[in-house]
Amino acid sequence: MNMRDKIIYYSKTGNTESVAKKLSQKSGIPIEKIVATSDDPNQMVATIVFAPSVKDVSFVIIGSPVHGFSLPKVTKAYLESLGDLTGKTFDLFVTHYFPFAGLGGKQTLNAMKKIILSKNGQVNEVISINWTSRKREKAIAALIQTLSLWNAGKLSSSSS
C-alpha cells in the first residue's frame, strides 16, 4: 500500500460500497465515500456534501453504480468538481443490475473515463461488475488481482 493511493466510491444501495470495502480490506488502501444531500436519481442537480480530495494522491480507484443505464448525477458532479488530474492514474469500476455491460455499464465507465481524461488524468483498468451474475465474485477478484499487481509494482501505466 502506498499512502498516495485512495479508493473513492459512491453507492446508493450498498453494492458498490461492498466492492470498495473488499478492495480496501485486501489492499490496505484508504477508502472514502462521496456523500450527497440526496440519492434521488430524479433530482435535477446533485449537491455533494463530502467530496474526497485527490490532491495528494497519485493512484485512485473510483467506484460507482449505474443509474438508469448511465452515470449517476452524484458521481458525475464529483468527477466534474475535480481540478487538474495531471500525474494521477485511475482504475474505474461500476456495479450494475442488468446482465450485460452494454446495458449501462460500458456507457457509465466511458463517461467516467471521458471526464478524467478531459482533466489530464490517466485511466488504466475499467471493470463492469454485474451484481446479479454468478461470476460477480470472479469479477471482484480480478479487480483485486489487478490492484495487487499495481501495488507490487508489476504493472505500470504502459502495460495496460
C-alpha positions in Angstrom: 0.0 0.0 0.0 1.1 3.5 -0.8 -0.1 6.4 1.2 -0.6 8.2 -2.1 -3.3 5.7 -3.1 -7.1 6.0 -2.4 -10.4 4.3 -3.1 -13.3 6.6 -3.7 -16.8 5.5 -4.3 -20.4 6.5 -4.5 -23.1 3.9 -3.5 -26.8 4.1 -3.2 -27.9 0.5 -2.4 -24.6 -0.7 -0.9 -23.4 -2.9 -3.7 -20.7 -0.5 -4.9 -19.8 0.1 -1.3 -19.3 -3.6 -0.6 -16.9 -3.9 -3.5 -14.9 -0.8 -2.4 -14.7 -2.1 1.1 -13.4 -5.5 -0.1 -10.7 -3.7 -2.2 -9.7 -1.6 0.8 -9.5 -4.7 3.1 -7.4 -6.7 0.7 -5.1 -3.8 -0.2 -4.9 -1.6 2.8 -5.7 1.4 0.6 -7.7 4.1 2.4 -11.4 4.4 1.4 -13.7 7.4 1.2 -17.3 7.8 0.2 -18.8 10.5 -1.9 -21.8 11.9 0.1 -24.6 13.9 -1.5 -27.6 15.6 0.1 -29.9 13.3 -1.8 -29.6 9.9 -3.5 -32.8 10.6 -5.5 -31.8 9.9 -9.2 -34.8 12.1 -10.3 -33.3 15.2 -8.6 -32.1 17.6 -11.3 -28.9 18.6 -9.6 -26.7 16.6 -7.3 -25.3 18.5 -4.3 -22.2 17.0 -2.9 -21.8 17.2 0.9 -18.5 15.4 1.1 -16.1 15.2 -1.9 -13.0 13.2 -1.2 -9.8 15.0 -2.1 -7.3 13.6 -4.7 -4.9 16.5 -4.1 -2.0 14.4 -2.7 -3.0 11.1 -4.3 -1.3 9.5 -7.3 -3.4 6.4 -7.8 -7.2 6.4 -7.4 -9.8 3.7 -7.7 -13.3 5.1 -8.3 -16.4 3.0 -8.0 -19.9 3.9 -8.9 -23.2 2.3 -9.6 -25.1 2.6 -12.8 -28.4 4.6 -12.6 -30.9 4.5 -15.4 -28.3 3.0 -17.8 -25.9 5.9 -17.2 -23.5 7.7 -14.8 -25.3 8.8 -11.6 -25.6 12.6 -11.2 -23.7 12.4 -7.9 -20.7 10.6 -9.5 -20.7 13.0 -12.5 -20.9 16.1 -10.2 -18.0 14.7 -8.1 -15.8 14.0 -11.1 -16.6 17.3 -12.7 -15.6 19.1 -9.5 -12.1 17.7 -9.6 -9.3 20.0 -10.7 -6.4 19.2 -13.0 -5.6 15.4 -12.7 -2.1 15.5 -14.3 0.1 12.8 -12.8 -2.8 10.8 -11.4 -3.8 7.3 -12.5 -7.2 5.9 -12.1 -8.8 2.5 -12.2 -12.6 2.6 -12.5 -15.3 0.1 -11.6 -19.1 0.1 -11.8 -21.7 -2.2 -10.4 -24.9 -2.7 -12.3 -28.0 -4.9 -12.1 -28.6 -5.8 -15.8 -26.9 -8.9 -17.2 -24.9 -7.2 -19.9 -22.3 -4.4 -19.6 -23.8 -2.9 -22.7 -26.9 -2.0 -20.7 -25.3 0.9 -18.9 -22.0 -0.5 -17.6 -19.9 0.4 -20.6 -21.6 3.8 -21.0 -21.0 4.7 -17.4 -17.4 3.7 -17.5 -16.9 5.6 -20.7 -18.5 8.7 -19.2 -16.2 8.5 -16.1 -13.2 7.9 -18.3 -14.0 10.9 -20.6 -14.3 13.3 -17.6 -11.0 12.1 -16.1 -9.2 12.3 -19.5 -10.5 15.8 -20.1 -8.8 16.8 -16.8 -5.5 15.2 -17.9 -5.8 12.1 -15.7 -4.8 8.7 -16.9 -7.2 5.7 -16.9 -5.9 2.2 -16.8 -8.4 -0.6 -15.8 -12.1 -0.3 -16.3 -14.3 -3.1 -14.9 -18.0 -3.6 -15.0 -19.5 -5.9 -12.3 -22.9 -7.4 -12.9 -24.4 -7.6 -9.5 -26.8 -10.4 -10.4 -24.2 -12.6 -12.1 -22.8 -15.8 -10.6 -19.5 -14.5 -11.9 -19.7 -11.4 -9.7 -17.1 -12.7 -7.2 -14.7 -13.6 -10.1 -15.0 -10.0 -11.4 -14.3 -8.6 -8.0 -11.4 -11.0 -7.5 -10.0 -9.8 -10.9 -10.2 -6.2 -9.8 -8.4 -7.1 -6.6 -5.7 -9.1 -8.5 -5.1 -6.1 -10.8 -4.8 -3.9 -7.7 -2.4 -6.3 -6.1 -0.2 -6.2 -9.2 -0.2 -2.4 -9.2 0.8 -2.3 -5.6 3.6 -4.8 -6.2 4.9 -2.6 -8.9 4.4 -5.3 -11.5 2.1 -3.2 -13.7 3.0 0.2 -15.0 0.9 2.7 -16.8 2.3 1.5 -20.1 1.4 -2.2 -19.6 -2.4 -1.8 -19.5 
